[in-house]
Amino acid sequence: MIGSIITGVVSIALGFYVGRLWAPTGSWALLIGIMCGGVCAVGYFGVTVLFGQLAPGTLDPKKIGYWFSLLIFAAPAIGAAGSFLGYRRSPEFPQD
């Protein structure tokens, strides 16, 4: 559970950072954020499986699968929100 919360925070932070720097439009910011969230979710799965292989018996596979199944949908949405907010905060965004 702690790892999935950390993954969500990293997803929104990475989306905010990348969206602020590289997104040319709002729709591109959303797409970039979705990719950032997906990369974070897959990274979470890879790290937990690696840790489970290196220290057998410490992690429950059902819990890893449960949190990964939640993250595979939640992390891209969180990353997209962070990226769009980062795009809105960029200096190149035309302010009203």
VOMIPA-966834 format. One record per residue: residue in three letters; x negated, y negated, z of N, C-alpha, C, O in turn. Coordinates in steps of 0.05 Angstrom, whole numbers, padded with zeros to 5 digits, always signed. Layout:
BEGIN
ALAXYZXYZXYZXYZ;...
end
This chain:
BEGIN
MET-00016+00024+00000+00000+00000+00000-00017-00025+00000-00011-00044-00014;ILE-00038-00025+00016-00056-00048+00017-00069-00053-00010-00072-00075-00020;GLY-00077-00031-00023-00090-00033-00050-00071-00044-00071-00079-00060-00088;SER-00045-00037-00069-00026-00048-00088-00021-00078-00083-00016-00093-00102;ILE-00021-00086-00058-00018-00115-00052-00042-00130-00063-00039-00152-00074;ILE-00065-00119-00058-00089-00132-00068-00089-00134-00099-00097-00154-00110;THR-00079-00112-00111-00077-00112-00140-00058-00134-00150-00063-00147-00170;GLY-00035-00138-00136-00017-00159-00144-00029-00186-00141-00024-00204-00158;VAL-00044-00191-00120-00057-00217-00116-00078-00221-00137-00081-00243-00148;VAL-00094-00201-00144-00114-00203-00165-00101-00208-00192-00111-00223-00208;SER-00078-00195-00196-00064-00199-00222-00054-00228-00225-00058-00239-00247;ILE-00043-00239-00204-00033-00267-00207-00057-00286-00209-00056-00306-00223;ALA-00078-00281-00194-00102-00298-00195-00116-00297-00223-00123-00317-00234;LEU-00118-00273-00233-00131-00270-00260-00114-00282-00281-00124-00295-00299;GLY-00087-00278-00279-00069-00290-00299-00070-00321-00298-00070-00334-00318;PHE-00071-00332-00273-00073-00361-00270-00099-00371-00282-00098-00391-00297;TYR-00121-00358-00277-00147-00367-00286-00149-00365-00317-00157-00384-00330;VAL-00141-00343-00328-00143-00339-00357-00123-00356-00371-00129-00368-00392;GLY-00098-00358-00361-00078-00375-00373-00086-00404-00373-00080-00419-00392;ARG-00099-00413-00353-00108-00441-00351-00130-00447-00371-00130-00469-00383;LEU-00147-00428-00376-00170-00433-00393-00165-00427-00423-00174-00442-00440;TRP-00150-00406-00429-00150-00396-00456-00123-00396-00470-00123-00390-00494;ALA-00102-00402-00457-00076-00400-00470-00070-00425-00486-00069-00447-00475;PRO-00066-00422-00513-00059-00445-00529-00030-00454-00527-00025-00478-00529;THR-00012-00436-00522+00017-00442-00519+00028-00427-00496+00015-00409-00484;GLY+00053-00433-00489+00066-00419-00467+00071-00390-00472+00068-00373-00454;SER+00079-00383-00497+00084-00355-00504+00058-00339-00503+00058-00316-00495;TRP+00036-00351-00512+00010-00337-00510+00002-00334-00481-00010-00314-00473;ALA+00009-00353-00464+00003-00351-00436+00017-00327-00424+00006-00312-00407;LEU+00042-00323-00431+00057-00299-00421+00045-00273-00430+00042-00255-00415;LEU+00038-00272-00456+00025-00247-00466-00002-00242-00453-00008-00219-00447;ILE-00017-00262-00449-00043-00259-00436-00039-00250-00407-00054-00233-00397;GLY-00019-00261-00393-00014-00253-00366-00004-00224-00364-00011-00210-00345;ILE+00012-00215-00383+00021-00187-00384-00003-00169-00387-00005-00148-00373;MET-00022-00176-00404-00046-00159-00407-00063-00159-00382-00074-00139-00375;CYS-00066-00182-00369-00081-00184-00344-00069-00166-00323-00083-00152-00309;GLY-00043-00166-00320-00029-00150-00301-00032-00120-00307-00036-00104-00289;GLY-00030-00113-00333-00034-00085-00341-00062-00075-00335-00066-00052-00326;VAL-00081-00092-00340-00109-00084-00335-00113-00080-00305-00127-00062-00296;CYS-00101-00098-00288-00103-00095-00259-00090-00069-00250-00101-00056-00232;ALA-00067-00062-00261-00053-00038-00252-00069-00013-00260-00071+00006-00244;VAL-00080-00012-00284-00096+00010-00292-00122+00011-00276-00132+00033-00269;GLY-00133-00012-00269-00157-00012-00252-00151-00001-00224-00167+00013-00213;TYR-00128-00008-00213-00119+00003-00187-00118+00033-00189-00128+00047-00171;PHE-00106+00044-00210-00104+00073-00213-00131+00086-00215-00136+00106-00202;GLY-00149+00074-00231-00175+00085-00234-00191+00085-00208-00205+00104-00202;VAL-00189+00063-00193-00204+00062-00167-00193+00082-00147-00209+00094-00133;THR-00167+00084-00145-00156+00103-00126-00162+00132-00134-00167+00148-00116;VAL-00161+00138-00159-00168+00166-00168-00198+00171-00162-00205+00193-00153;LEU-00215+00151-00168-00243+00155-00163-00249+00158-00133-00264+00176-00125;PHE-00235+00143-00116-00239+00145-00088-00228+00172-00078-00240+00184-00060;GLY-00206+00181-00090-00196+00208-00083-00214+00230-00090-00215+00251-00077;GLN-00229+00227-00112-00249+00247-00120-00274+00247-00103-00285+00268-00097;LEU-00282+00223-00095-00306+00220-00079-00302+00228-00050-00320+00238-00037;ALA-00278+00223-00039-00272+00230-00012-00246+00247-00011-00225+00236-00006;PRO-00248+00273-00017-00224+00289-00018-00209+00291+00008-00221+00291+00030;GLY-00183+00291+00006-00166+00294+00029-00159+00268+00043-00145+00268+00063;THR-00169+00245+00033-00163+00220+00046-00139+00205+00034-00127+00189+00048;LEU-00132+00211+00010-00109+00197-00003-00088+00218-00011-00094+00240-00019;ASP-00063+00210-00008-00040+00227-00016-00034+00221-00045-00027+00198-00052;PRO-00035+00241-00063-00030+00236-00091-00002+00226-00097+00002+00211-00116;LYS+00018+00234-00080+00045+00224-00085+00047+00194-00080+00061+00180-00095;LYS+00033+00184-00060+00034+00156-00054+00019+00140-00076+00028+00118-00083;ILE-00003+00151-00086-00017+00138-00108+00001+00135-00132+00002+00114-00144;GLY+00015+00157-00139+00033+00156-00162+00056+00137-00157+00065+00123-00176;TYR+00067+00137-00133+00089+00119-00127+00081+00089-00130+00095+00074-00143;TRP+00059+00082-00118+00050+00054-00119+00041+00047-00147+00046+00024-00156;PHE+00029+00066-00162+00022+00060-00189+00047+00056-00207+00047+00039-00224;SER+00067+00072-00202+00092+00069-00218+00105+00042-00213+00118+00031-00231;LEU+00103+00032-00189+00113+00005-00183+00096-00016-00196+00105-00036-00208;LEU+00069-00012-00194+00051-00032-00205+00051-00034-00235+00046-00055-00246;ILE+00056-00012-00248+00056-00012-00278+00077-00031-00289+00075-00040-00312;PHE+00098-00037-00273+00118-00056-00282+00115-00083-00268+00120-00104-00280;ALA+00108-00083-00242+00107-00108-00227+00082-00124-00234+00084-00149-00236;ALA+00059-00111-00237+00034-00127-00242+00035-00143-00268+00027-00166-00267;PRO+00045-00132-00290+00047-00149-00314+00066-00173-00310+00061-00195-00321;ALA+00088-00169-00296+00107-00191-00291+00094-00212-00274+00097-00236-00279;ILE+00079-00203-00253+00066-00222-00235+00043-00237-00250+00040-00261-00248;GLY+00029-00222-00267+00007-00234-00283+00018-00254-00303+00006-00275-00307;ALA+00041-00248-00315+00053-00267-00334+00062-00292-00320+00058-00314-00331;ALA+00073-00290-00296+00081-00313-00281+00057-00330-00274+00058-00355-00277;GLY+00036-00317-00265+00012-00332-00258-00001-00345-00282-00011-00368-00280;SER-00001-00331-00304-00013-00343-00328+00003-00367-00338-00008-00387-00347;PHE+00030-00365-00337+00046-00387-00346+00042-00411-00327+00041-00434-00337;LEU+00040-00406-00302+00035-00428-00283+00007-00440-00288+00004-00464-00286;GLY-00012-00423-00294-00039-00433-00300-00038-00450-00326-00052-00470-00328;TYR-00023-00441-00346-00020-00457-00370-00008-00484-00365-00016-00504-00376;ARG+00012-00485-00348+00025-00510-00341+00007-00529-00326+00010-00553-00327;ARG-00013-00518-00312-00032-00534-00296-00056-00542-00312-00073-00557-00302;SER-00059-00533-00337-00083-00539-00352-00083-00568-00360-00062-00580-00364;PRO-00107-00579-00363-00109-00608-00371-00099-00613-00399-00092-00636-00405;GLU-00099-00593-00416-00090-00597-00444-00060-00597-00447-00050-00604-00468;PHE-00045-00589-00426-00016-00587-00428-00005-00615-00430-00012-00632-00413;PRO+00012-00621-00449+00024-00648-00452+00043-00653-00429+00064-00641-00427;GLN+00036-00672-00412+00052-00679-00389+00074-00699-00398+00070-00714-00417;ASP+00097-00697-00385+00119-00715-00392+00114-00743-00381+00131-00761-00385;
end
